[in-house]
Amino acid sequence: MSEIELYGTVGGSFWDEECFSPRTVRSLLQGLTGDLTVRLNSGGGIASDGQAIYTMLRDYSATVGRVTVVIEGVAASAASLIAMAGDEIVMRLGSWMLIHDPAQAIVFDARGTAEDHREIADFLDTLGDNYADVYAARAGITREEARAIMLAETVYLGEAAVAAGFATSTDNGIEAQEPAAFDYRVYANAPQIGRVGCEGRGANPRRVAAVAMIAGETARMNMGKTNMPNTQIQEPPVVADPAIAAPSAAPVAPVPPVAAPDATSQGAGAAPVEMSGGDVARLFSIGGRLGATTAQISAAMSAHPRSFTMALDVLSETLAEVAPPPMMGRQTSRVLRDEQETRRAGMTDALAAQMMRQTPDARAMPFMQMSIVEMASQASGYSGPLRTASDRVRALEMAAHSTSDFPAVFENAVNRTLLAAYEAATPTYQSIAMRSDFNDFRPHAHVQIGEFPALERVGEGGEIKFGTVGESKETAVLTAYARGLSFSRQMLINDDLGAIARVIAGYGSTILDFEEQTAWAYYLSAKLADGKDVFHASRNNLTTPGGAITTEALDVGRAKIRKQTRLDGERKVPTNFVPSILVCGPNLEGEAMRLLTPVVASEASNVNTHAGRLEGVITNEIAGNAWFLFADPNRPGAEVFTYGYLDGATGPRLRTEEAFGRQGFAMTVEHDFGVGAVGYRGAYKNAGQ
């Protein structure tokens, strides 16, 4: 048996109360199996969203399992239609249901042509008939009888609802919960239990606000004309003040609270009320939906930093003076798209900045004070409480299993952290190798540029002789590597970004160590296509037995590299490569550093001719006393080793495997890395002693 809770306003928050939308319900239903219990406590909301949720629950009943709707406190308006989706509808003791006819504001300021009114009347008839058909089917009455009940705005208590056919049973063993937060004064016949506590909301909601809410109207108050009702909105408007209905969009990111000036800035007689971070977030949310710019919202907030209502009034007046609104359909989709992209980028920047302890940029600032769970909730549309650990787990699970952007946001943020740690240092193996990335995972043949034919003088007849360029037999292969990482759910619930950052940063260093070990293990035992070691006596690049690092020994190694030759047809041409890198292990580090440090000698015979000419590279991967000289690996023909990554993926990357499940979340670290041996002329090995 599965169970979900639908508490609050249908479609969106009108007075900062709890709410749920079709998207919320779709996310909750995803993956459920078996019979379903829906616990409903809602004062109503957007009619079209109520109809969409009703359809989802009926579809669940038809394809998955029986649906039982338990009315915990109230099911009014659009919520009463949702209740009709139950195969069983249970009324708790003291719960009530309100059924009424939908209404719609045609235009504002009492303006509108006869044709406008006829279009709206047709729309309301259609919407009302749709609702009436559902009620009629449930109660076994005609559409006309159902419309009569709706027009009378009828309230049913438990037994009356069962008698009328709108419920199947009552549960008198458990007393109903307090009705969901809602301003029930918008309904003429709401019982007194629903009106208690509404007085603190201020004056009665204006008729325009009420009917806009009931029918899903998204036009702006006193700011222009809407030609047609919008019944396709996925996320309905969030209305902070009953007198203002805002166009639909995803929530705009909150910004940190501003410092409040003294009370005199609010006008005579105004009681100073500190504007909380939530009020600031609501102001930006509503402003964004009204098409306001950040500058306009900030100006309104600066005018009344302590009063949300007064700042909202200033913003409304500003927008009314600037320009009439665009048509709602176009504005809704545009704001939603821009807002989602802005929110996604801002959340990613904020998480990455917190994990890497960096100064956030402007788009990250609104999210810097939000926890992981709060970001996940906003991204997924979760509207429930976040008070307990169970609440936070539920919010994270919804973010993982809905159409939320948050899993991708989190993945991008930890990828940035991983790459920052990975790119913070240069491993020693790269100092002596040429980088050459791979297009795929097939063996890649190396073109030995050093074998290009030399130029020849053009004779009097203008004849140009052609040489040949052959592809080397040496190859390098890219290899895919991966490892899984698991994070406990405690890290997320406790908002322990520091712990997550330490794990990710530590793994960045681990990958560097892996590359270092992999590359040097290959370098020290590599063979070329002829089957011989890269360092071999026949190649004139090996001294064995060797000796200590001395000036004389360095002279020998330098000469061997300089005297290497390449073939140009039948001729041997000297390469004249110059060694520039001395490589050894920790056993010889002191000896190497003494030779490479410039010292002023009192006699010419004591001058160190190698000081300042060689770069010292020390690696723990060379365990013995061998040491090496290398020419610049980026000089054509001098390359000995090569390394690279898959083209376009030049570093490790994290991918979410299990996003925020009850036992935590899992990610895989994937890294494509390859090394190869492609030559021998630019290197020399002394086997040591």
Secondary structure, 3 states (H helix, E strand, C coil): CEEEEEECEECCCCCCCCEECHHHHHHHHCCCCCCEEEEEEECCECHHHHHHHHHHHHHHHHHCCCEEEEEEEEEECHHHHHHCCCCEEEEEECCEEEECCCCCCCCCCCCCCHHHHHHHHHHHHHHHHHHHHHHHHHHCCCHHHHHHHHHCCEEEEHHHHHHHCCCCEEEEEEECCCCCCCCHHHCCCCCHHHHCCCHHHCCCCCHHHHHHHHHCCCCCCCCCCCCCCCCCCCCCCCCCCCCCCCCCCCCCCCCCCCCCCCHHHHCCCCCCCCCCHHHHHHHHHHHHHCCCCHHHHHHHHHHCCCCHHHHHHHHHHHHHHHCCCCCHHHHHHHHHHHHHHHHHHHHHHHHHHHHHCCCCCHHHHHHCCCCHHHHHHHHHCCCCCCCCHHHHHHHHHHHHHCCCCHHHHHHHHHHHHHHHHHCCCCCHHHHHEEECCECCCCCEECCCHHHCCCCCCCCCCCCCCCCCCCCCCCEEEEEEEEEEEEECHHHHHCCCHHHHHHHHHHHHHHHHHHHHHHHHHHHCCCECCCCCECCCHHHCCEECCCCCCCHHHHHHHHHHHHCCEEEECCEEEECCCCEEEEEECHHHHHHHHHHHCCCCCCCHHHCCCCCCCCEEEECCCCCCCCEEEEECCCCCCCCCEEEEEECCECCCEEEEEEEEECCEEEEEEEEEEEEEECCCCCEEEECCC
